[in-house]
């Protein structure tokens, strides 16, 4: 299957299912089960030293023993230069057969000059099995096992041995070689399957980490966009409106112009404080040292001062203590609704801001008698979507009701569970 490399590349990367052999043999990394090969290197070294020691102690002709030991010793560079890499790879080619033939030839020379060299079969058979396909491995292992029989058949009288005495041992060795080959192949396959699973797990973890990082960045961008929209953008909009009003009144109504400029200065200071607290992620200035009801009333008073609309602010029920996160969301909802009245409800004359506390939770309504619109989703700007997103964070709900000529009503509801912190903290 083709997947995308999670490390930044967009090129397709070939991965393998467990048990599937690589086309090049280069896919498997250090976790693919080849670290066990160091143990095999140790076994090969021990097998060589034991066999060489037995040849030295065999008591045979010194020249023949020297030839046998020399032939045996040549298997070491032959293994190091060619065999070891072939055993690790997953593909089989002409080099594998060349290595196997060379290995059997060296073993045959060792055995021909000293039958004690047959002890090297303990290392030769596994090397044949690991470097060849199973069919070829069995054939070459059978050839190697029959070498001692051939030596006995040629010079058995001088050694005091008979073919019939050696043949059963060789046949048993062939059977054990097949069983050993099947076991080794299975161990190697399972090791590589485990390596593939480890590699896939590593890739999955990288992919999850990357997606989590991207999701965190996206969520943080969304949060920053909402905060900027609900604080700095609205503050700048109010300042622009107040300055424009002051410009139009500077000659005809200078006192009113001064009031608007004073209000613009106050809004600018509040916006600056909002920006600083926004950077520090602290409590909004409107909620610092006061309750949510007081903050909502100040927002209503600000709308009166800026637009001259009749704004009626009422509270039903007794204000309940609530987590700061809930108070912030409700305040931002009031700010967004009032900002929409200021920007879009040009024909509005009255605005009602109603805050209701009861057993079910908190309900906030901002209703104007402006021109209204058809809330089909296309006209809802980022601010309304941000309001809904904020309410979802505290398990609340926001809705907009409007129709042409009938004004607009924004309603947000926060359940009682959020007031106790269960929804916010859970």
TAZI-V220224 format. One record per helix or strand of 3 or more residues. SS is the DSSP state (A for helix, B for strand). FROM is the first residue (numbers start at 1). TO is the last residue. If there is no record, write none. Layout:
# TAZI-V220224
ss:SS from:FROM to:TO
ss:SS from:FROM to:TO
This chain:
# TAZI-V220224
ss:B from:2 to:4
ss:B from:12 to:14
ss:A from:37 to:57
ss:A from:62 to:88
ss:A from:94 to:113
ss:A from:115 to:131
ss:A from:134 to:159
ss:A from:163 to:249
ss:A from:254 to:280
ss:A from:285 to:287
ss:A from:292 to:307
ss:B from:310 to:316
ss:A from:324 to:344
ss:B from:350 to:358
ss:B from:361 to:368
ss:A from:382 to:393
ss:B from:397 to:402
ss:B from:408 to:415
ss:A from:416 to:419
ss:A from:422 to:425
